[in-house]
């Protein structure tokens, strides 16, 4: 062989060895198909994960080592399975509550005849049933706290951690009060201060691994901290009802005397005060004080009085609070609107509701044209339903109570506790059955009564 021939043969062998000059379209290693499937499982239970490996011709690849990976706490868990003669392999993996931790990926590195391939799937979660319970006291004393416990358990009794919404029943329906979150033990605690009788319900929505639930309705009876008034069965009830006043603030009577705010003065103008009244805004004061209502609850009342009598009236009402002497209601009289008969705040409506009030620039009830001492803000009417007034035109607001008394709310004698309290604060009671509701501020050490005939002419 010539030297030239030897060079050509060497180049051809080198090209063959390096793959140079391979014809276009030469066969590549056959691709491999890797399929992965998983069965549905409850969280904490086993899901069967199956891999199937086939070659390009759809023939099973046996004896192949397939790598399975899934995330767990930031580090992938790895498991290797080997396919059988049918090209499949199966293993069991524990399903997690978190769907993100149930992703499974499979990979095959390949061999001399098959290329690598991979697939991915997610172990589907079956949702367990759950039970949501709301427990706690069914009674609480007003202004005291009560703790309710939310317990959320799955059907297998595993604790459920997640958001729970707490609803409160209101006249319009159920209203969301707050959202809490149960912890790893499946419980959460909620501290409430109900202030009224209430109904509560806990609701939880579905989670990826468990179905939501609603608790039974939990009722809380708000009990009064004071002693309710017991009235005779035969006693008539007020003809006019009033909503319960706002809850008491602070501790004790919490007496506050202040100038008349602009907002309140606007509400008074044209009703309890109008042009021609003997006193104006600068001579009046707003008295706010806590009181015990007839149901035994603490309320916040207010009235308007003359500046020189406001402290005395407030002090007397505060002492009534300390001595557990109840008041039916204590709204400013302008709440009842203009009264044509009274020519001021509607005193007839106020008495029909049993309201306690002071300043009201009006006529004497039953005596049109005669200015009432309330027009100066130095007179106080207390528990007007149980303590009637015998006017020139008849007894108002009812006749039954005229001949009846009550140790806490109705007085017919100067020795009654309320009359004695008022006298200590310079408020003189009008004597007898003429005007049992009425007290006039006359200064320190007031006498308990005035002459009945004088009362009939000038009281109320």
Secondary structure as UniProt FT lines:
FT   HELIX           3..18
FT   TURN            19..21
FT   TURN            24..25
FT   STRAND          33..38
FT   STRAND          41..42
FT   TURN            43..44
FT   STRAND          46..54
FT   TURN            56..57
FT   TURN            62..63
FT   STRAND          65..70
FT   TURN            73..74
FT   STRAND          77..82
FT   TURN            85..86
FT   STRAND          88..94
FT   HELIX           99..102
FT   STRAND          103..108
FT   STRAND          117..122
FT   STRAND          125..126
FT   STRAND          130..135
FT   STRAND          139..141
FT   TURN            142..143
FT   STRAND          146..154
FT   TURN            155..156
FT   STRAND          162..170
FT   TURN            171..172
FT   STRAND          173..182
FT   TURN            184..185
FT   STRAND          187..192
FT   STRAND          198..204
FT   TURN            208..209
FT   STRAND          213..214
FT   STRAND          218..223
FT   TURN            233..234
FT   TURN            252..253
FT   STRAND          256..258
FT   HELIX           262..268
FT   TURN            270..272
FT   TURN            275..276
FT   HELIX           281..283
FT   STRAND          284..292
FT   TURN            294..295
FT   STRAND          298..306
FT   TURN            307..309
FT   HELIX           310..322
FT   TURN            323..324
FT   HELIX           333..336
FT   STRAND          338..339
FT   TURN            340..343
FT   STRAND          344..345
FT   HELIX           347..352
FT   TURN            353..354
FT   STRAND          363..364
FT   TURN            365..366
FT   STRAND          367..371
FT   HELIX           373..376
FT   STRAND          379..381
FT   TURN            384..386
FT   STRAND          389..391
FT   TURN            392..393
FT   STRAND          394..396
FT   HELIX           400..403
FT   TURN            407..409
FT   TURN            414..415
FT   HELIX           417..424
FT   TURN            425..426
FT   STRAND          427..429
FT   TURN            432..433
FT   TURN            436..437
FT   STRAND          438..441
FT   HELIX           452..458
//
